[in-house]
Amino acid sequence: MRHLLDTTDLSLEEIDNMISLAMDIISDGEKYAHICDGKKLATLFFEPSTRTRLSFEAAMMELGGNVLGFSEAGSSSAAKGESVEDTVRMVSCYADIIAMRHPLEGAPRVASFKTGVPIINAGDGGHAHPTQTLTDLLTIYREKGTFDNLTIGLCGDLKFGRTVHSLIKAMSRYKNVSFVLIAPKELQVPDYIIKDVLEPSGASYVQVEDMESEMPNLDILYMTRIQRERFFSEEEYLKHKDAFILDMAKLKNAKESLTIMHPLPRVNEITTEVDDDPRAKYFVQALNGKYIRMALIITLLKWGGALK
Ligand code: CP
C-alpha cells in the first residue's frame, strides 16, 4: 500500500503514468465511469477548502464510487479532543481511501502510520500540497507539452504557500528548468527549499522583488495568495496583502505563449480583466484538478490491491 504525502513520494515515471491516465480520462471518461463501483473515499478536512475537497468528491463520484467525510474540524470528534491518529484509524474502517487536509504540518504522515488504507495529503499547514502539484503538472503538460526547458515565475507568498513548495520540489526534477522567485524578502521561500531542493537539483533560480522586470523571460507565471491564516499578526498580513497584483498593464511585455496559473482561491492578486486573456489558465487548472485526482484515486487503489 502506498500513500501520497509529498510530491517526492512519486517517481518521475509514476508521475508520467498518472498524467497519461488523466489524459485518457479526459478523452474517454465513460471508460472509467464504473471502475470504483462499491468503493468509498473519505474526505477529512480539518481546514477550509473548496477546490480540493469538492474535486476529490466529484472525482470519486465520476469513477462510480461514493464519498463520506467532514469539511471542518468542528463537526468531527476532533472538537471533543480526539487525536488525528484515532480519527484516521476509525475512518479507515469505513472507507477505502482517505484524503486529508490539516493545519498541522506532518499530520497526514502521522495519520499514515495508523491506517489500513491509502492516505492522501490534501494540504498540511504551510508544508506541502502534492495533489495541487499534480494538478499543476497536468496543466503545464496540457499547455506546454513538456516539463523541460521552462522558466517559471512563482509570485506572492512563497514562504507560507505550500503549493509553491510542492511545485518547486516537482519541477526541479526536470531538465533545464529555471525558477524566478518573486516575493518581498520576508515572504521568500524557506531556506530548506533553497538548501535541500533547489541547490542539490542544480536548477537555476533568482530571487527578486519585482514582477515586471522578469516578465518577458517567463514561460509560466504562477501567482499565489498571501496566506492570511498563517501570519502571526494581522498587522504583518496587512503590510503584504497587496504586494503583487497582476493586471493587463503588467502583462504588456509578457510572451504570447505565457501560461498564467494560480492554485486559487485568489483574493486580489489577479484582476478579473486578466480572466479573459487566453493566457489565463487558472480555471482550467481547477478543472484539471478533478481529472488528476481521478487518476490518483485509481492508481493508489490499484497499488493497494483494492482495484484490479
Ligand atoms: N487550491 C486549493 O487548495 O484550493 P482550496 O483551498 O479551495 O482547496
py3Dmol code that shows the C-alpha trace and the ligand (Angstrom):
import py3Dmol

protein = """\
ATOM      1  CA  MET A   1       0.000   0.000   0.000  1.00  0.00           C
ATOM      2  CA  ARG A   2       1.267   3.476  -0.891  1.00  0.00           C
ATOM      3  CA  HIS A   3       0.302   6.932   0.399  1.00  0.00           C
ATOM      4  CA  LEU A   4       0.783  10.360  -1.217  1.00  0.00           C
ATOM      5  CA  LEU A   5       2.216  12.617   1.474  1.00  0.00           C
ATOM      6  CA  ASP A   6       4.643  14.695  -0.579  1.00  0.00           C
ATOM      7  CA  THR A   7       5.395  15.161  -4.260  1.00  0.00           C
ATOM      8  CA  THR A   8       8.662  13.280  -3.929  1.00  0.00           C
ATOM      9  CA  ASP A   9       6.797  10.105  -2.921  1.00  0.00           C
ATOM     10  CA  LEU A  10       6.272   9.634  -6.667  1.00  0.00           C
ATOM     11  CA  SER A  11       8.999   8.839  -9.193  1.00  0.00           C
ATOM     12  CA  LEU A  12       9.045  10.787 -12.458  1.00  0.00           C
ATOM     13  CA  GLU A  13       7.860   7.635 -14.224  1.00  0.00           C
ATOM     14  CA  GLU A  14       4.914   7.310 -11.825  1.00  0.00           C
ATOM     15  CA  ILE A  15       4.013  10.972 -12.406  1.00  0.00           C
ATOM     16  CA  ASP A  16       4.189  10.412 -16.190  1.00  0.00           C
ATOM     17  CA  ASN A  17       1.912   7.381 -15.872  1.00  0.00           C
ATOM     18  CA  MET A  18      -0.587   9.335 -13.770  1.00  0.00           C
ATOM     19  CA  ILE A  19      -0.626  12.179 -16.303  1.00  0.00           C
ATOM     20  CA  SER A  20      -1.171   9.691 -19.133  1.00  0.00           C
ATOM     21  CA  LEU A  21      -4.061   8.167 -17.196  1.00  0.00           C
ATOM     22  CA  ALA A  22      -5.580  11.628 -16.586  1.00  0.00           C
ATOM     23  CA  MET A  23      -5.261  12.399 -20.320  1.00  0.00           C
ATOM     24  CA  ASP A  24      -7.085   9.151 -21.121  1.00  0.00           C
ATOM     25  CA  ILE A  25      -9.820  10.028 -18.610  1.00  0.00           C
ATOM     26  CA  ILE A  26     -10.182  13.441 -20.303  1.00  0.00           C
ATOM     27  CA  SER A  27     -10.551  11.846 -23.721  1.00  0.00           C
ATOM     28  CA  ASP A  28     -12.834   8.952 -22.684  1.00  0.00           C
ATOM     29  CA  GLY A  29     -14.319   9.429 -19.203  1.00  0.00           C
ATOM     30  CA  GLU A  30     -17.047   6.854 -19.878  1.00  0.00           C
ATOM     31  CA  LYS A  31     -14.410   4.114 -19.838  1.00  0.00           C
ATOM     32  CA  TYR A  32     -13.764   4.852 -16.147  1.00  0.00           C
ATOM     33  CA  ALA A  33     -17.343   5.535 -15.031  1.00  0.00           C
ATOM     34  CA  HIS A  34     -17.665   2.319 -13.002  1.00  0.00           C
ATOM     35  CA  ILE A  35     -14.086   1.496 -12.118  1.00  0.00           C
ATOM     36  CA  CYS A  36     -14.653   2.437  -8.442  1.00  0.00           C
ATOM     37  CA  ASP A  37     -18.159   0.950  -8.061  1.00  0.00           C
ATOM     38  CA  GLY A  38     -18.592  -0.019  -4.404  1.00  0.00           C
ATOM     39  CA  LYS A  39     -15.514   1.929  -3.225  1.00  0.00           C
ATOM     40  CA  LYS A  40     -15.600   4.826  -0.757  1.00  0.00           C
ATOM     41  CA  LEU A  41     -13.445   7.921  -0.432  1.00  0.00           C
ATOM     42  CA  ALA A  42     -13.366   9.743   2.913  1.00  0.00           C
ATOM     43  CA  THR A  43     -12.526  13.460   2.824  1.00  0.00           C
ATOM     44  CA  LEU A  44     -11.307  14.592   6.246  1.00  0.00           C
ATOM     45  CA  PHE A  45     -10.886  18.348   6.067  1.00  0.00           C
ATOM     46  CA  PHE A  46      -9.732  19.963   9.310  1.00  0.00           C
ATOM     47  CA  GLU A  47      -9.154  23.204   7.325  1.00  0.00           C
ATOM     48  CA  PRO A  48     -11.361  25.057   4.814  1.00  0.00           C
ATOM     49  CA  SER A  49     -11.336  24.098   1.136  1.00  0.00           C
ATOM     50  CA  THR A  50     -13.459  24.494  -1.967  1.00  0.00           C
ATOM     51  CA  ARG A  51     -11.496  23.056  -4.902  1.00  0.00           C
ATOM     52  CA  THR A  52      -9.528  20.262  -3.296  1.00  0.00           C
ATOM     53  CA  ARG A  53     -12.360  18.687  -1.329  1.00  0.00           C
ATOM     54  CA  LEU A  54     -15.048  19.100  -3.966  1.00  0.00           C
ATOM     55  CA  SER A  55     -12.807  17.963  -6.823  1.00  0.00           C
ATOM     56  CA  PHE A  56     -11.850  14.861  -4.825  1.00  0.00           C
ATOM     57  CA  GLU A  57     -15.511  14.139  -4.197  1.00  0.00           C
ATOM     58  CA  ALA A  58     -16.504  14.805  -7.828  1.00  0.00           C
ATOM     59  CA  ALA A  59     -13.579  12.621  -8.945  1.00  0.00           C
ATOM     60  CA  MET A  60     -14.733   9.642  -6.861  1.00  0.00           C
ATOM     61  CA  MET A  61     -18.361  10.086  -7.975  1.00  0.00           C
ATOM     62  CA  GLU A  62     -17.311  10.161 -11.648  1.00  0.00           C
ATOM     63  CA  LEU A  63     -15.454   6.893 -11.076  1.00  0.00           C
ATOM     64  CA  GLY A  64     -18.644   5.292  -9.749  1.00  0.00           C
ATOM     65  CA  GLY A  65     -17.633   5.413  -6.069  1.00  0.00           C
ATOM     66  CA  ASN A  66     -19.145   7.084  -3.015  1.00  0.00           C
ATOM     67  CA  VAL A  67     -17.880   9.749  -0.624  1.00  0.00           C
ATOM     68  CA  LEU A  68     -18.170  10.472   3.084  1.00  0.00           C
ATOM     69  CA  GLY A  69     -16.390  12.865   5.411  1.00  0.00           C
ATOM     70  CA  PHE A  70     -16.403  16.243   7.063  1.00  0.00           C
ATOM     71  CA  SER A  71     -15.470  19.717   5.903  1.00  0.00           C
ATOM     72  CA  GLU A  72     -14.429  21.268   9.210  1.00  0.00           C
ATOM     73  CA  ALA A  73     -12.788  20.008  12.370  1.00  0.00           C
ATOM     74  CA  GLY A  74     -15.655  21.444  14.438  1.00  0.00           C
ATOM     75  CA  SER A  75     -18.145  18.958  13.006  1.00  0.00           C
ATOM     76  CA  SER A  76     -15.939  15.950  13.825  1.00  0.00           C
ATOM     77  CA  SER A  77     -14.910  14.459  17.159  1.00  0.00           C
ATOM     78  CA  ALA A  78     -11.658  16.414  16.865  1.00  0.00           C
ATOM     79  CA  ALA A  79     -13.765  19.104  18.576  1.00  0.00           C
ATOM     80  CA  LYS A  80     -14.029  16.746  21.568  1.00  0.00           C
ATOM     81  CA  GLY A  81     -10.286  16.214  21.620  1.00  0.00           C
ATOM     82  CA  GLU A  82      -9.915  13.072  19.514  1.00  0.00           C
ATOM     83  CA  SER A  83      -6.423  12.671  18.051  1.00  0.00           C
ATOM     84  CA  VAL A  84      -5.702  12.563  14.323  1.00  0.00           C
ATOM     85  CA  GLU A  85      -4.346   9.016  14.756  1.00  0.00           C
ATOM     86  CA  ASP A  86      -7.575   7.756  16.348  1.00  0.00           C
ATOM     87  CA  THR A  87      -9.768   9.585  13.820  1.00  0.00           C
ATOM     88  CA  VAL A  88      -7.938   8.065  10.883  1.00  0.00           C
ATOM     89  CA  ARG A  89      -7.816   4.613  12.444  1.00  0.00           C
ATOM     90  CA  MET A  90     -11.619   4.692  12.719  1.00  0.00           C
ATOM     91  CA  VAL A  91     -12.241   6.147   9.274  1.00  0.00           C
ATOM     92  CA  SER A  92     -10.047   3.525   7.627  1.00  0.00           C
ATOM     93  CA  CYS A  93     -12.672   1.010   8.815  1.00  0.00           C
ATOM     94  CA  TYR A  94     -15.334   2.909   6.847  1.00  0.00           C
ATOM     95  CA  ALA A  95     -13.536   3.945   3.635  1.00  0.00           C
ATOM     96  CA  ASP A  96     -11.130   2.511   1.044  1.00  0.00           C
ATOM     97  CA  ILE A  97      -9.053   5.666   0.677  1.00  0.00           C
ATOM     98  CA  ILE A  98      -8.690   8.917   2.654  1.00  0.00           C
ATOM     99  CA  ALA A  99      -7.919  12.479   1.503  1.00  0.00           C
ATOM    100  CA  MET A 100      -6.985  14.626   4.477  1.00  0.00           C
ATOM    101  CA  ARG A 101      -6.249  18.342   4.988  1.00  0.00           C
ATOM    102  CA  HIS A 102      -4.886  19.545   8.316  1.00  0.00           C
ATOM    103  CA  PRO A 103      -3.387  22.820   9.608  1.00  0.00           C
ATOM    104  CA  LEU A 104      -0.507  20.952  11.292  1.00  0.00           C
ATOM    105  CA  GLU A 105       2.487  20.170   9.121  1.00  0.00           C
ATOM    106  CA  GLY A 106       3.105  16.427   9.086  1.00  0.00           C
ATOM    107  CA  ALA A 107      -0.390  15.446  10.305  1.00  0.00           C
ATOM    108  CA  PRO A 108      -1.103  13.276   7.203  1.00  0.00           C
ATOM    109  CA  ARG A 109       2.237  11.488   7.750  1.00  0.00           C
ATOM    110  CA  VAL A 110       1.289  10.743  11.371  1.00  0.00           C
ATOM    111  CA  ALA A 111      -2.099   9.527  10.103  1.00  0.00           C
ATOM    112  CA  SER A 112      -0.412   7.205   7.619  1.00  0.00           C
ATOM    113  CA  PHE A 113       1.150   5.198  10.491  1.00  0.00           C
ATOM    114  CA  LYS A 114      -2.299   4.259  11.814  1.00  0.00           C
ATOM    115  CA  THR A 115      -4.309   3.416   8.757  1.00  0.00           C
ATOM    116  CA  GLY A 116      -5.080   0.347   6.717  1.00  0.00           C
ATOM    117  CA  VAL A 117      -5.946   2.393   3.617  1.00  0.00           C
ATOM    118  CA  PRO A 118      -4.060   4.898   1.430  1.00  0.00           C
ATOM    119  CA  ILE A 119      -3.756   8.433   2.832  1.00  0.00           C
ATOM    120  CA  ILE A 120      -3.577  11.422   0.503  1.00  0.00           C
ATOM    121  CA  ASN A 121      -2.192  14.685   1.852  1.00  0.00           C
ATOM    122  CA  ALA A 122      -4.670  17.330   0.673  1.00  0.00           C
ATOM    123  CA  GLY A 123      -2.567  20.106   2.251  1.00  0.00           C
ATOM    124  CA  ASP A 124      -0.754  20.218   5.604  1.00  0.00           C
ATOM    125  CA  GLY A 125      -0.155  23.663   7.067  1.00  0.00           C
ATOM    126  CA  GLY A 126       2.476  25.621   5.159  1.00  0.00           C
ATOM    127  CA  HIS A 127       4.318  22.423   4.203  1.00  0.00           C
ATOM    128  CA  ALA A 128       3.020  20.601   1.137  1.00  0.00           C
ATOM    129  CA  HIS A 129       0.077  20.160  -1.201  1.00  0.00           C
ATOM    130  CA  PRO A 130       1.056  17.308  -3.524  1.00  0.00           C
ATOM    131  CA  THR A 131      -2.305  16.901  -5.277  1.00  0.00           C
ATOM    132  CA  GLN A 132      -2.237  20.597  -6.190  1.00  0.00           C
ATOM    133  CA  THR A 133       1.173  19.911  -7.704  1.00  0.00           C
ATOM    134  CA  LEU A 134      -0.191  17.004  -9.743  1.00  0.00           C
ATOM    135  CA  THR A 135      -2.936  19.404 -10.871  1.00  0.00           C
ATOM    136  CA  ASP A 136      -0.280  21.972 -11.814  1.00  0.00           C
ATOM    137  CA  LEU A 137       1.788  19.376 -13.670  1.00  0.00           C
ATOM    138  CA  LEU A 138      -1.214  18.227 -15.696  1.00  0.00           C
ATOM    139  CA  THR A 139      -1.924  21.875 -16.555  1.00  0.00           C
ATOM    140  CA  ILE A 140       1.686  22.503 -17.596  1.00  0.00           C
ATOM    141  CA  TYR A 141       1.680  19.318 -19.676  1.00  0.00           C
ATOM    142  CA  ARG A 142      -1.558  20.258 -21.451  1.00  0.00           C
ATOM    143  CA  GLU A 143      -0.330  23.791 -22.133  1.00  0.00           C
ATOM    144  CA  LYS A 144       3.343  23.205 -22.926  1.00  0.00           C
ATOM    145  CA  GLY A 145       3.568  19.511 -23.874  1.00  0.00           C
ATOM    146  CA  THR A 146       6.737  19.185 -21.755  1.00  0.00           C
ATOM    147  CA  PHE A 147       8.200  19.869 -18.291  1.00  0.00           C
ATOM    148  CA  ASP A 148      11.714  20.565 -19.599  1.00  0.00           C
ATOM    149  CA  ASN A 149      13.361  23.862 -20.620  1.00  0.00           C
ATOM    150  CA  LEU A 150      10.795  26.109 -18.922  1.00  0.00           C
ATOM    151  CA  THR A 151      11.241  29.347 -16.972  1.00  0.00           C
ATOM    152  CA  ILE A 152       8.705  29.524 -14.156  1.00  0.00           C
ATOM    153  CA  GLY A 153       7.952  32.683 -12.203  1.00  0.00           C
ATOM    154  CA  LEU A 154       6.470  31.998  -8.758  1.00  0.00           C
ATOM    155  CA  CYS A 155       4.994  35.128  -7.289  1.00  0.00           C
ATOM    156  CA  GLY A 156       3.448  36.135  -3.954  1.00  0.00           C
ATOM    157  CA  ASP A 157       3.673  34.370  -0.608  1.00  0.00           C
ATOM    158  CA  LEU A 158       6.482  31.923  -1.245  1.00  0.00           C
ATOM    159  CA  LYS A 159       7.139  31.485   2.474  1.00  0.00           C
ATOM    160  CA  PHE A 160       3.815  30.053   3.588  1.00  0.00           C
ATOM    161  CA  GLY A 161       2.488  28.954   0.171  1.00  0.00           C
ATOM    162  CA  ARG A 162       2.562  25.143   0.328  1.00  0.00           C
ATOM    163  CA  THR A 163       1.596  24.836  -3.343  1.00  0.00           C
ATOM    164  CA  VAL A 164       4.794  26.672  -4.245  1.00  0.00           C
ATOM    165  CA  HIS A 165       6.976  24.395  -2.101  1.00  0.00           C
ATOM    166  CA  SER A 166       5.489  21.275  -3.644  1.00  0.00           C
ATOM    167  CA  LEU A 167       5.704  22.629  -7.202  1.00  0.00           C
ATOM    168  CA  ILE A 168       9.390  23.565  -6.804  1.00  0.00           C
ATOM    169  CA  LYS A 169      10.117  20.068  -5.467  1.00  0.00           C
ATOM    170  CA  ALA A 170       8.440  18.566  -8.536  1.00  0.00           C
ATOM    171  CA  MET A 171       9.662  20.879 -11.307  1.00  0.00           C
ATOM    172  CA  SER A 172      13.281  20.969 -10.104  1.00  0.00           C
ATOM    173  CA  ARG A 173      13.492  17.266 -11.065  1.00  0.00           C
ATOM    174  CA  TYR A 174      13.032  18.059 -14.770  1.00  0.00           C
ATOM    175  CA  LYS A 175      15.702  19.193 -17.247  1.00  0.00           C
ATOM    176  CA  ASN A 176      16.824  22.793 -17.602  1.00  0.00           C
ATOM    177  CA  VAL A 177      14.026  24.377 -15.544  1.00  0.00           C
ATOM    178  CA  SER A 178      14.695  27.905 -14.246  1.00  0.00           C
ATOM    179  CA  PHE A 179      12.866  29.478 -11.324  1.00  0.00           C
ATOM    180  CA  VAL A 180      12.194  33.169 -10.809  1.00  0.00           C
ATOM    181  CA  LEU A 181      11.121  33.582  -7.177  1.00  0.00           C
ATOM    182  CA  ILE A 182       9.197  36.854  -6.950  1.00  0.00           C
ATOM    183  CA  ALA A 183       8.355  37.961  -3.392  1.00  0.00           C
ATOM    184  CA  PRO A 184       9.142  40.556  -0.750  1.00  0.00           C
ATOM    185  CA  LYS A 185      12.234  39.458   1.223  1.00  0.00           C
ATOM    186  CA  GLU A 186      10.081  38.497   4.229  1.00  0.00           C
ATOM    187  CA  LEU A 187       7.942  36.170   2.090  1.00  0.00           C
ATOM    188  CA  GLN A 188      10.681  34.409   0.126  1.00  0.00           C
ATOM    189  CA  VAL A 189      10.854  30.613   0.050  1.00  0.00           C
ATOM    190  CA  PRO A 190      12.017  28.916   3.280  1.00  0.00           C
ATOM    191  CA  ASP A 191      15.762  28.166   3.498  1.00  0.00           C
ATOM    192  CA  TYR A 192      15.166  24.432   3.218  1.00  0.00           C
ATOM    193  CA  ILE A 193      13.693  24.877  -0.261  1.00  0.00           C
ATOM    194  CA  ILE A 194      16.925  26.568  -1.362  1.00  0.00           C
ATOM    195  CA  LYS A 195      19.357  24.296   0.508  1.00  0.00           C
ATOM    196  CA  ASP A 196      17.621  20.909   0.271  1.00  0.00           C
ATOM    197  CA  VAL A 197      15.723  21.227  -3.002  1.00  0.00           C
ATOM    198  CA  LEU A 198      16.954  23.882  -5.445  1.00  0.00           C
ATOM    199  CA  GLU A 199      20.704  23.732  -4.841  1.00  0.00           C
ATOM    200  CA  PRO A 200      21.048  19.919  -4.907  1.00  0.00           C
ATOM    201  CA  SER A 201      18.914  19.780  -8.081  1.00  0.00           C
ATOM    202  CA  GLY A 202      21.227  22.142  -9.962  1.00  0.00           C
ATOM    203  CA  ALA A 203      18.201  24.118 -11.236  1.00  0.00           C
ATOM    204  CA  SER A 204      18.916  27.801 -11.767  1.00  0.00           C
ATOM    205  CA  TYR A 205      16.975  30.295  -9.686  1.00  0.00           C
ATOM    206  CA  VAL A 206      16.870  34.016  -8.924  1.00  0.00           C
ATOM    207  CA  GLN A 207      15.111  35.767  -6.042  1.00  0.00           C
ATOM    208  CA  VAL A 208      13.619  39.145  -6.979  1.00  0.00           C
ATOM    209  CA  GLU A 209      11.164  41.626  -5.509  1.00  0.00           C
ATOM    210  CA  ASP A 210       9.649  42.957  -8.705  1.00  0.00           C
ATOM    211  CA  MET A 211       7.474  41.113 -11.200  1.00  0.00           C
ATOM    212  CA  GLU A 212       7.698  43.297 -14.299  1.00  0.00           C
ATOM    213  CA  SER A 213      11.442  43.161 -14.953  1.00  0.00           C
ATOM    214  CA  GLU A 214      11.303  39.347 -15.258  1.00  0.00           C
ATOM    215  CA  MET A 215       8.005  39.149 -17.138  1.00  0.00           C
ATOM    216  CA  PRO A 216       9.480  38.881 -20.688  1.00  0.00           C
ATOM    217  CA  ASN A 217      11.512  35.798 -19.682  1.00  0.00           C
ATOM    218  CA  LEU A 218       8.673  33.734 -18.258  1.00  0.00           C
ATOM    219  CA  ASP A 219       7.006  30.695 -19.854  1.00  0.00           C
ATOM    220  CA  ILE A 220       4.777  30.228 -16.797  1.00  0.00           C
ATOM    221  CA  LEU A 221       3.679  32.764 -14.205  1.00  0.00           C
ATOM    222  CA  TYR A 222       2.336  31.079 -11.051  1.00  0.00           C
ATOM    223  CA  MET A 223       0.573  33.643  -8.899  1.00  0.00           C
ATOM    224  CA  THR A 224      -0.263  32.903  -5.262  1.00  0.00           C
ATOM    225  CA  ARG A 225      -2.362  34.379  -2.496  1.00  0.00           C
ATOM    226  CA  ILE A 226      -0.837  35.971   0.591  1.00  0.00           C
ATOM    227  CA  GLN A 227      -1.715  33.291   3.195  1.00  0.00           C
ATOM    228  CA  ARG A 228      -3.515  35.409   5.784  1.00  0.00           C
ATOM    229  CA  GLU A 229      -4.262  32.423   8.039  1.00  0.00           C
ATOM    230  CA  ARG A 230      -0.560  31.640   8.517  1.00  0.00           C
ATOM    231  CA  PHE A 231       0.638  35.106   9.621  1.00  0.00           C
ATOM    232  CA  PHE A 232       1.392  35.653  13.287  1.00  0.00           C
ATOM    233  CA  SER A 233      -0.291  39.084  13.299  1.00  0.00           C
ATOM    234  CA  GLU A 234      -2.930  40.893  11.237  1.00  0.00           C
ATOM    235  CA  GLU A 235      -0.553  43.875  11.014  1.00  0.00           C
ATOM    236  CA  GLU A 236       2.085  41.736   9.293  1.00  0.00           C
ATOM    237  CA  TYR A 237      -0.539  40.410   6.846  1.00  0.00           C
ATOM    238  CA  LEU A 238      -1.819  43.895   6.021  1.00  0.00           C
ATOM    239  CA  LYS A 239       1.738  45.012   5.236  1.00  0.00           C
ATOM    240  CA  HIS A 240       1.991  42.410   2.458  1.00  0.00           C
ATOM    241  CA  LYS A 241      -1.580  41.764   1.360  1.00  0.00           C
ATOM    242  CA  ASP A 242      -1.477  43.628  -1.956  1.00  0.00           C
ATOM    243  CA  ALA A 243       2.238  43.132  -2.613  1.00  0.00           C
ATOM    244  CA  PHE A 244       1.576  41.874  -6.155  1.00  0.00           C
ATOM    245  CA  ILE A 245      -1.455  42.488  -8.319  1.00  0.00           C
ATOM    246  CA  LEU A 246      -1.325  41.112 -11.852  1.00  0.00           C
ATOM    247  CA  ASP A 247      -3.242  43.255 -14.343  1.00  0.00           C
ATOM    248  CA  MET A 248      -3.166  43.712 -18.120  1.00  0.00           C
ATOM    249  CA  ALA A 249      -0.627  46.540 -17.874  1.00  0.00           C
ATOM    250  CA  LYS A 250       1.865  44.231 -16.151  1.00  0.00           C
ATOM    251  CA  LEU A 251       1.405  41.661 -18.931  1.00  0.00           C
ATOM    252  CA  LYS A 252       2.430  44.208 -21.610  1.00  0.00           C
ATOM    253  CA  ASN A 253       5.878  42.652 -22.106  1.00  0.00           C
ATOM    254  CA  ALA A 254       4.919  39.051 -21.441  1.00  0.00           C
ATOM    255  CA  LYS A 255       5.291  36.300 -24.037  1.00  0.00           C
ATOM    256  CA  GLU A 256       2.272  35.474 -26.196  1.00  0.00           C
ATOM    257  CA  SER A 257       2.840  31.878 -25.113  1.00  0.00           C
ATOM    258  CA  LEU A 258       2.880  32.673 -21.366  1.00  0.00           C
ATOM    259  CA  THR A 259       0.701  30.413 -19.203  1.00  0.00           C
ATOM    260  CA  ILE A 260      -0.792  32.195 -16.178  1.00  0.00           C
ATOM    261  CA  MET A 261      -1.577  29.853 -13.308  1.00  0.00           C
ATOM    262  CA  HIS A 262      -2.908  30.225  -9.756  1.00  0.00           C
ATOM    263  CA  PRO A 263      -3.895  27.410  -7.384  1.00  0.00           C
ATOM    264  CA  LEU A 264      -6.858  29.565  -6.231  1.00  0.00           C
ATOM    265  CA  PRO A 265      -8.570  30.936  -4.244  1.00  0.00           C
ATOM    266  CA  ARG A 266      -7.439  34.367  -5.376  1.00  0.00           C
ATOM    267  CA  VAL A 267      -8.109  37.373  -3.204  1.00  0.00           C
ATOM    268  CA  ASN A 268      -6.791  40.412  -5.020  1.00  0.00           C
ATOM    269  CA  GLU A 269      -3.656  39.237  -6.785  1.00  0.00           C
ATOM    270  CA  ILE A 270      -5.070  38.836 -10.309  1.00  0.00           C
ATOM    271  CA  THR A 271      -7.554  41.414 -11.557  1.00  0.00           C
ATOM    272  CA  THR A 272     -10.655  39.978 -13.190  1.00  0.00           C
ATOM    273  CA  GLU A 273      -9.766  41.679 -16.536  1.00  0.00           C
ATOM    274  CA  VAL A 274      -6.962  39.091 -16.877  1.00  0.00           C
ATOM    275  CA  ASP A 275      -9.530  36.254 -16.789  1.00  0.00           C
ATOM    276  CA  ASP A 276     -10.470  36.943 -20.428  1.00  0.00           C
ATOM    277  CA  ASP A 277      -6.875  36.799 -21.662  1.00  0.00           C
ATOM    278  CA  PRO A 278      -6.262  33.467 -23.455  1.00  0.00           C
ATOM    279  CA  ARG A 279      -3.078  33.029 -21.400  1.00  0.00           C
ATOM    280  CA  ALA A 280      -5.093  32.839 -18.148  1.00  0.00           C
ATOM    281  CA  LYS A 281      -5.406  29.127 -17.308  1.00  0.00           C
ATOM    282  CA  TYR A 282      -6.304  29.100 -13.607  1.00  0.00           C
ATOM    283  CA  PHE A 283      -9.889  27.970 -14.057  1.00  0.00           C
ATOM    284  CA  VAL A 284      -8.818  25.224 -16.475  1.00  0.00           C
ATOM    285  CA  GLN A 285      -6.221  24.328 -13.835  1.00  0.00           C
ATOM    286  CA  ALA A 286      -9.026  23.848 -11.274  1.00  0.00           C
ATOM    287  CA  LEU A 287     -10.833  21.531 -13.719  1.00  0.00           C
ATOM    288  CA  ASN A 288      -7.611  19.594 -14.290  1.00  0.00           C
ATOM    289  CA  GLY A 289      -7.615  19.017 -10.523  1.00  0.00           C
ATOM    290  CA  LYS A 290     -10.619  16.719 -10.877  1.00  0.00           C
ATOM    291  CA  TYR A 291      -9.060  14.653 -13.688  1.00  0.00           C
ATOM    292  CA  ILE A 292      -5.717  14.159 -11.974  1.00  0.00           C
ATOM    293  CA  ARG A 293      -7.447  13.233  -8.690  1.00  0.00           C
ATOM    294  CA  MET A 294      -9.436  10.607 -10.615  1.00  0.00           C
ATOM    295  CA  ALA A 295      -6.125   9.242 -11.888  1.00  0.00           C
ATOM    296  CA  LEU A 296      -4.613   9.364  -8.393  1.00  0.00           C
ATOM    297  CA  ILE A 297      -7.533   7.534  -6.740  1.00  0.00           C
ATOM    298  CA  ILE A 298      -7.374   4.752  -9.368  1.00  0.00           C
ATOM    299  CA  THR A 299      -3.583   4.474  -9.048  1.00  0.00           C
ATOM    300  CA  LEU A 300      -3.473   4.335  -5.232  1.00  0.00           C
ATOM    301  CA  LEU A 301      -6.345   1.844  -5.055  1.00  0.00           C
ATOM    302  CA  LYS A 302      -4.559  -0.358  -7.623  1.00  0.00           C
ATOM    303  CA  TRP A 303      -1.256  -0.128  -5.753  1.00  0.00           C
ATOM    304  CA  GLY A 304      -3.067  -1.111  -2.550  1.00  0.00           C
ATOM    305  CA  GLY A 305      -4.759  -4.069  -4.237  1.00  0.00           C
ATOM    306  CA  ALA A 306      -8.288  -2.683  -3.752  1.00  0.00           C
ATOM    307  CA  LEU A 307      -8.709  -2.391  -7.560  1.00  0.00           C
ATOM    308  CA  LYS A 308      -7.583  -4.813 -10.261  1.00  0.00           C
TER     309      LYS A 308
END
"""
ligand_1 = """\
8
CP
N -6.065 25.150 -4.444
C -6.663 24.796 -3.283
O -6.091 24.064 -2.469
O -7.908 25.320 -3.127
P -8.872 25.022 -1.884
O -8.198 25.603 -0.662
O -10.173 25.677 -2.229
O -8.984 23.541 -1.756
"""
view = py3Dmol.view(width=600, height=400)
view.addModel(protein, "pdb")
view.setStyle({"model": 0}, {"cartoon": {"style": "trace"}})
view.addModel(ligand_1, "xyz")
view.setStyle({"model": 1}, {"stick": {}})
view.zoomTo()
view.show()
